[in-house]
Amino acid sequence: MSKTVHIGSKSQFDSLLQSSKIVVTDFYADWCGPCKQIAPVYEQLSAQLSRSNKITFARVDTEQQREVAQQYGVTALPTFIIFKNTEIVESIKGADPRKLQAVVKKLSAEADSDGANGFGETSSSGSASWTAASLPKGYSDVTDQVDVRGLDLLNSDSECGTARTLFDKTKPSSLDSGKGKGKRPSNGEEEKDWVESDTDEQLMLYVPFMSTLKVHTLHITSLPAKDDDEPPMRPKTIQIYSNRAHVLGFDEAEDLTATQTITLNPRDWNEKTGTAKVELRFVKFQNVTSLVVFIVNGEGNGEKVRIDRIRIVGETGEKRDKGKLEKVGEHD
């Protein structure tokens, strides 16, 4: 019996991405000859490698589920998109059975051997990491490589969250409440799951990694409270320093040349998710063991800056297979 899930709605697919660590998705159409050609190979992989809550194989009829196909930029058939913890980690265009088998079996082996679920800790819930923005093709969310034991954050308000809050895997509570109110832990008291600066608008964050990374993009989420008389600001000017041994003092940072300085404009923020994509000069962030993120000022005339979440996008230190991004033909 086939173990493949046939997607009947966008909500079903969204739920599937949340419930399974890896989702291998076949975007196809009934009229597509190459789709029919590779279907038996796909079904065989599904029968052999499906694992409950670990690896799920799904098929999306692009004629019936146009919204799902458009959401993930499917423009050729067949297209196989592989998600890990809700994020795209591989995309294969065309009926290439050898490539499909190699990629799926590699990820299957990783899933079976990966007992830890982020930040060097095992997740009791098994839930996937929340993300607020799409990933650039060929790159993945590598936030799980953050060494939370070495995080350091200067000038933060003690009544708000800590440095670990910024890398929390859960969705910011403000996106659910819409009012910037915190979540309620087991003791029933409101807990602010975001970070705010304290005496002024500056924040200094030290982020060490558990492995050497190639860092492509930072996703920074900032959701100012809507019912606050003086809501905190979103970050505007950001200076980033790579491979420092410890957090920088504010005076020390002024005397050093940043690896990159970024100025965010209001149009850079996605108003729905409160997230800005901070694209780095990739050539300068090729062998990164740590980052210092210095929020120099905020957008507006407020006194504080707020950050809810940070996600780090790039590659781990493993050698990248450059061939995985090339477009393949419909016939092998």
C-alpha positions as CSV (number, residue, x, y, z in Angstrom):
1,M,0.0,0.0,0.0
2,S,1.3,3.5,-0.9
3,K,2.3,5.7,2.0
4,T,2.2,8.9,-0.1
5,V,0.0,11.7,1.2
6,H,-2.1,13.3,-1.6
7,I,-2.6,16.9,-0.7
8,G,-6.2,18.2,-0.9
9,S,-5.8,21.7,0.5
10,K,-3.2,24.3,1.5
11,S,-4.1,23.9,5.1
12,Q,-3.5,20.2,4.9
13,F,0.0,20.8,3.4
14,D,0.8,23.4,6.0
15,S,-0.1,21.0,8.8
16,L,2.0,18.3,7.2
17,L,5.0,20.5,7.2
18,Q,4.6,21.1,10.9
19,S,4.1,17.4,11.8
20,S,6.9,15.8,9.9
21,K,10.7,16.6,10.2
22,I,11.2,16.0,6.4
23,V,8.6,16.3,3.7
24,V,9.4,15.2,0.2
25,T,6.9,16.8,-2.2
26,D,6.2,15.9,-5.8
27,F,4.6,18.7,-7.7
28,Y,3.0,17.1,-10.8
29,A,0.0,17.3,-13.2
30,D,-1.9,14.4,-14.8
31,W,-1.1,15.7,-18.3
32,C,2.6,15.7,-17.7
33,G,4.5,12.8,-19.4
34,P,7.7,13.1,-17.4
35,C,5.7,13.2,-14.2
36,K,4.2,9.8,-15.0
37,Q,7.6,8.5,-16.0
38,I,9.2,9.2,-12.6
39,A,6.1,8.4,-10.5
40,P,7.0,4.7,-9.9
41,V,10.4,5.7,-8.6
42,Y,8.9,8.2,-6.3
43,E,6.3,5.7,-4.9
44,Q,9.1,3.2,-4.4
45,L,11.1,5.7,-2.3
46,S,7.9,6.5,-0.4
47,A,7.3,2.8,0.4
48,Q,10.9,2.3,1.5
49,L,11.8,5.4,3.4
50,S,8.6,6.8,5.0
51,R,8.9,7.2,8.8
52,S,6.1,8.4,11.0
53,N,6.7,12.1,12.0
54,K,10.2,11.9,10.4
55,I,9.9,11.5,6.7
56,T,6.7,12.0,4.7
57,F,6.2,11.8,1.0
58,A,3.5,14.0,-0.5
59,R,2.1,14.7,-3.9
60,V,0.6,18.0,-5.0
61,D,-1.5,18.1,-8.2
62,T,-0.6,21.6,-9.5
63,E,-3.9,21.8,-11.4
64,Q,-6.0,21.3,-8.3
65,Q,-3.7,23.0,-5.8
66,R,-2.5,26.1,-7.7
67,E,-2.1,28.2,-4.5
68,V,0.4,25.7,-3.0
69,A,2.3,25.5,-6.3
70,Q,2.5,29.3,-6.6
71,Q,3.5,29.7,-2.9
72,Y,6.7,27.7,-3.6
73,G,7.4,29.1,-7.1
74,V,6.8,25.9,-9.1
75,T,7.2,26.8,-12.7
76,A,8.3,23.4,-14.3
77,L,6.9,19.9,-14.0
78,P,7.8,17.7,-12.3
79,T,9.4,19.6,-9.5
80,F,10.4,17.9,-6.2
81,I,10.8,20.2,-3.2
82,I,12.2,18.8,0.0
83,F,11.4,20.5,3.3
84,K,13.3,20.0,6.6
85,N,11.7,21.5,9.7
86,T,9.3,23.4,7.3
87,E,12.2,24.9,5.3
88,I,13.2,24.2,1.7
89,V,16.5,22.4,1.7
90,E,16.4,20.9,-1.8
91,S,14.6,21.6,-5.1
92,I,14.9,19.3,-8.1
93,K,13.4,20.2,-11.5
94,G,12.7,17.5,-14.0
95,A,12.4,13.7,-14.1
96,D,15.9,12.8,-12.9
97,P,15.5,9.5,-10.9
98,R,19.2,9.2,-10.0
99,K,19.3,12.7,-8.5
100,L,16.0,12.3,-6.7
101,Q,17.1,8.9,-5.1
102,A,20.5,10.3,-4.0
103,V,19.0,13.4,-2.4
104,V,16.2,11.6,-0.6
105,K,18.3,8.8,0.7
106,K,20.9,11.3,2.0
107,L,18.3,13.2,3.9
108,S,16.7,10.0,5.2
109,A,20.0,8.9,6.7
110,E,20.4,12.3,8.3
111,A,16.9,12.1,9.8
112,D,17.6,8.6,11.3
113,S,20.9,9.7,12.8
114,D,19.8,13.1,14.1
115,G,18.6,12.7,17.6
116,A,18.9,16.3,18.6
117,N,16.5,19.0,17.6
118,G,18.2,22.3,17.7
119,F,20.5,24.2,20.0
120,G,22.1,21.0,21.3
121,E,18.9,20.0,23.1
122,T,16.3,17.4,22.4
123,S,12.8,18.9,21.8
124,S,10.1,17.1,23.9
125,S,7.4,18.4,21.6
126,G,9.1,17.5,18.3
127,S,7.8,20.7,16.7
128,A,9.5,22.4,13.8
129,S,11.3,25.7,14.1
130,W,9.2,28.7,13.2
131,T,10.3,30.8,10.2
132,A,8.9,34.1,9.0
133,A,10.5,34.5,5.6
134,S,11.3,32.4,2.6
135,L,14.8,31.1,2.2
136,P,17.1,31.9,-0.8
137,K,17.5,28.9,-3.1
138,G,20.2,26.5,-2.1
139,Y,20.4,27.7,1.5
140,S,18.8,26.6,4.7
141,D,18.0,27.7,8.2
142,V,21.2,27.0,10.3
143,T,20.0,28.6,13.5
144,D,20.3,25.2,15.2
145,Q,24.0,25.7,15.1
146,V,23.9,28.6,17.6
147,D,25.7,27.7,20.8
148,V,23.1,29.1,23.2
149,R,25.5,28.5,26.2
150,G,27.8,31.2,24.9
151,L,25.3,33.9,23.9
152,D,25.8,37.3,25.4
153,L,23.5,40.4,25.2
154,L,24.4,43.9,26.4
155,N,22.0,46.7,27.3
156,S,18.8,44.5,27.4
157,D,15.8,45.3,29.6
158,S,15.7,42.7,32.4
159,E,11.9,42.7,32.3
160,C,11.9,41.2,28.8
161,G,13.4,38.1,27.3
162,T,17.1,37.0,27.2
163,A,19.5,36.3,24.3
164,R,18.1,32.8,24.1
165,T,14.7,34.2,23.4
166,L,15.9,35.6,20.1
167,F,16.6,32.1,18.9
168,D,13.6,30.4,20.4
169,K,12.1,27.9,17.9
170,T,8.5,29.0,18.6
171,K,6.4,31.6,16.8
172,P,6.5,35.0,18.5
173,S,3.5,35.4,20.7
174,S,2.8,38.9,19.3
175,L,1.9,37.3,15.9
176,D,-0.9,35.4,17.7
177,S,-2.2,38.1,20.0
178,G,-1.7,41.0,17.6
179,K,-1.1,43.2,20.6
180,G,2.4,42.4,21.5
181,K,1.4,40.6,24.7
182,G,3.6,37.9,26.0
183,K,2.9,34.2,26.4
184,R,1.9,32.6,29.7
185,P,4.2,29.9,31.1
186,S,3.1,27.3,33.6
187,N,3.1,29.7,36.5
188,G,0.4,31.8,34.9
189,E,2.4,35.1,34.8
190,E,2.8,36.9,31.5
191,E,6.3,36.4,30.0
192,K,7.6,38.7,27.3
193,D,9.1,36.6,24.6
194,W,11.1,39.4,23.0
195,V,14.1,41.5,23.7
196,E,14.1,45.3,24.3
197,S,17.1,47.6,24.8
198,D,17.3,49.3,28.3
199,T,19.0,52.6,28.8
200,D,19.0,53.7,25.1
201,E,18.3,52.2,21.7
202,Q,21.5,50.2,21.3
203,L,21.9,46.4,21.7
204,M,25.0,44.3,21.4
205,L,24.6,40.6,20.8
206,Y,27.3,37.9,20.7
207,V,26.4,34.7,18.8
208,P,28.9,31.8,18.8
209,F,28.3,28.7,16.6
210,M,28.8,25.0,17.2
211,S,30.3,24.6,13.7
212,T,31.9,26.8,11.0
213,L,29.2,28.4,8.9
214,K,28.8,30.2,5.6
215,V,26.2,32.9,6.5
216,H,24.1,34.3,3.7
217,T,21.2,36.1,5.3
218,L,19.8,37.1,8.7
219,H,16.0,37.2,9.3
220,I,15.2,39.7,12.0
221,T,11.7,39.9,13.4
222,S,10.5,43.0,15.3
223,L,6.9,43.3,16.4
224,P,6.3,46.6,18.3
225,A,3.4,46.5,20.7
226,K,0.3,48.1,19.2
227,D,-1.2,49.2,22.5
228,D,1.9,50.8,23.9
229,D,1.9,54.6,24.3
230,E,5.6,54.7,23.4
231,P,6.2,51.5,21.3
232,P,9.8,50.4,20.9
233,M,11.4,50.9,17.5
234,R,12.6,48.4,14.9
235,P,16.3,48.2,14.2
236,K,17.6,50.6,11.6
237,T,21.4,50.6,11.5
238,I,23.1,47.3,12.2
239,Q,26.9,46.6,12.3
240,I,28.0,43.0,12.1
241,Y,31.4,41.7,13.1
242,S,32.6,38.1,12.4
243,N,34.8,35.7,14.3
244,R,35.2,37.7,17.5
245,A,36.2,35.8,20.6
246,H,33.7,37.5,22.8
247,V,31.0,40.3,22.9
248,L,32.3,43.8,22.1
249,G,31.9,46.7,24.4
250,F,30.0,49.7,22.9
251,D,33.1,51.9,22.9
252,E,35.2,49.0,21.5
253,A,32.8,48.6,18.6
254,E,33.1,52.3,17.7
255,D,36.9,51.8,17.2
256,L,36.6,48.7,15.0
257,T,35.6,48.4,11.4
258,A,32.6,46.3,11.0
259,T,32.6,43.3,8.6
260,Q,29.4,44.8,7.2
261,T,27.1,47.7,8.0
262,I,23.4,47.5,7.0
263,T,20.8,50.3,7.0
264,L,17.2,49.0,7.0
265,N,14.4,51.1,5.6
266,P,10.7,50.8,6.4
267,R,10.1,49.1,3.1
268,D,12.5,46.3,4.1
269,W,10.0,45.0,6.7
270,N,7.3,42.5,5.9
271,E,4.4,44.0,7.7
272,K,2.5,40.7,8.0
273,T,5.4,38.9,9.8
274,G,7.3,41.9,11.1
275,T,10.5,40.5,9.5
276,A,13.3,42.0,7.5
277,K,15.8,40.0,5.4
278,V,19.3,41.2,6.0
279,E,21.4,39.9,3.1
280,L,25.1,39.8,3.8
281,R,28.1,40.1,1.5
282,F,28.4,36.4,1.3
283,V,32.1,36.4,0.3
284,K,32.9,38.1,3.7
285,F,31.0,35.4,5.7
286,Q,32.5,32.2,4.4
287,N,34.1,30.7,7.5
288,V,32.2,32.1,10.4
289,T,32.6,30.8,14.0
290,S,30.8,33.7,15.7
291,L,28.9,36.9,14.9
292,V,28.5,40.1,16.9
293,V,25.3,41.9,15.9
294,F,25.4,45.6,17.0
295,I,22.0,47.4,16.8
296,V,23.3,51.0,16.5
297,N,19.9,52.8,16.4
298,G,16.2,52.3,15.6
299,E,13.8,53.6,13.0
300,G,12.0,56.5,14.6
301,N,12.2,58.8,17.6
302,G,11.7,56.3,20.4
303,E,14.1,55.4,23.2
304,K,14.1,51.6,22.9
305,V,14.6,49.0,20.2
306,R,12.8,45.6,20.1
307,I,13.7,42.3,18.5
308,D,11.5,39.2,18.7
309,R,13.4,36.6,16.8
310,I,16.6,36.1,14.7
311,R,17.1,33.3,12.2
312,I,20.4,32.6,10.5
313,V,20.4,31.4,6.9
314,G,23.4,29.8,5.1
315,E,25.4,26.6,5.0
316,T,27.1,24.4,7.6
317,G,30.8,23.7,7.2
318,E,30.2,20.7,5.0
319,K,31.3,20.9,1.4
320,R,28.4,22.0,-0.8
321,D,27.3,20.0,-3.8
322,K,27.3,22.8,-6.4
323,G,25.5,20.5,-8.9
324,K,22.4,20.4,-6.9
325,L,21.2,23.8,-8.1
326,E,21.6,23.3,-11.8
327,K,18.5,22.9,-13.9
328,V,17.9,19.3,-15.1
329,G,16.2,18.2,-18.2
330,E,13.0,16.1,-18.3
331,H,14.8,13.0,-19.5
332,D,17.9,11.4,-18.0
